[in-house]
Amino acid sequence: MKLARITIQNFRGILTGTLHFPGHAVLVGDNNTGKSTVLEAIDLVLGPERLSRLAVIDEHEFYAGRYVDAESNPVAISVEVVVFDLNQEQLRHFRDHIEWWDEANRCLIDGPPAERTDQDHIFPAIRVGFTGIYDSEEDDFSGKTFFLSPQLENGEFQPFRTFDKRLCGFLFLRTMRTGSRALSLERGSLLDIILRLQERHLQMWEDVLAQLRVLPVAEDPDLGISSILSSVQESVRSFVHSDWADNPHLPEWCLICNVPTAGANQSVRRVCRRQA
């Protein structure tokens, strides 16, 4: 599954905008130019854990902080994505919502003729969206995701649920610039995602440490991390000259001292005294 297009309205620093993505894409730019905003917008639609947050969105997510207009009517955050290159399982599961994406012209086919779908640059696709608004009666913000095709008789759309999102396989790892958050247990961190995929529900920090030491990550093919690392390897090699690109891996890490252990040099291992 590949992301073809995203349209964003009233989200953070983007009033309105549309991005088209090639087969592989890297967002590059200065700070505060919208890179993270685009990724967060994708996560609003495709992120399986996003809607489970206590506050899906808040007043700061709206463009210029405006979540109501001059007449106190709600101003909606709207995100629409088109994804294509569906595998057979996805085609079966999403069969009632299939549209057709013209990759050559970067647009959806609007209506007949049906024979156009036999062309090499035409692909089955699904179009899904997110809408977030302020509810004045509840004095709170809400958001929902849904298929944008077909429209139901009552004018609404069928919900795009957590299972649907997991079948899409979208993964958004939130990291701080230092990278330390990736190896924390904050929601959305790499360790949090791994534990959720393994359906591990840990109550005590000591239990977390004990189970993480023996939890297979890159070595477990069922987890799907190995293929992700291999893909990262190929992508990084195109953009970054780094030894890591030739041997991508998840290092063993001391969750107390926040430094790598096995695979690191001796000076780093000596720093990690509490792990020893």
HELIX and SHEET records of a PDB file:
HELIX    1   1 LYS A   35  LEU A   46  1                                  12    
HELIX    2   2 ARG A   50  SER A   52  5                                   3    
HELIX    3   3 GLU A   59  GLU A   61  5                                   3    
HELIX    4   4 TYR A   63  GLY A   65  5                                   3    
HELIX    5   5 GLN A   88  HIS A   93  1                                   6    
HELIX    6   6 ARG A   95  HIS A   97  5                                   3    
HELIX    7   7 ALA A  114  ASP A  118  5                                   5    
HELIX    8   8 THR A  162  CYS A  168  1                                   7    
HELIX    9   9 SER A  180  LEU A  183  5                                   4    
HELIX   10  10 LEU A  190  LEU A  197  1                                   8    
HELIX   11  11 TRP A  205  VAL A  214  1                                  10    
HELIX   12  12 PRO A  221  LEU A  223  5                                   3    
HELIX   13  13 ILE A  225  PHE A  239  1                                  15    
HELIX   14  14 ASP A  243  ASP A  246  1                                   4    
HELIX   15  15 GLN A  266  VAL A  271  1                                   6    
SHEET    1   A 6 ILE A  14  HIS A  20  0                                        
SHEET    2   A 6 LYS A   2  PHE A  11 -1                                        
SHEET    3   A 6 ILE A  77  PHE A  84 -1                                        
SHEET    4   A 6 ILE A 122  ASP A 135 -1                                        
SHEET    5   A 6 GLU A  99  ASP A 102 -1                                        
SHEET    6   A 6 CYS A 107  LEU A 108 -1                                        
SHEET    1   B 6 ILE A  14  HIS A  20  0                                        
SHEET    2   B 6 LYS A   2  PHE A  11 -1                                        
SHEET    3   B 6 ILE A  77  PHE A  84 -1                                        
SHEET    4   B 6 ILE A 122  ASP A 135 -1                                        
SHEET    5   B 6 ASP A 140  GLN A 151 -1                                        
SHEET    6   B 6 PHE A 157  PRO A 159 -1                                        
SHEET    1   C 2 TRP A 253  CYS A 254  0                                        
SHEET    2   C 2 VAL A 259  PRO A 260 -1                                        
END                                                                             
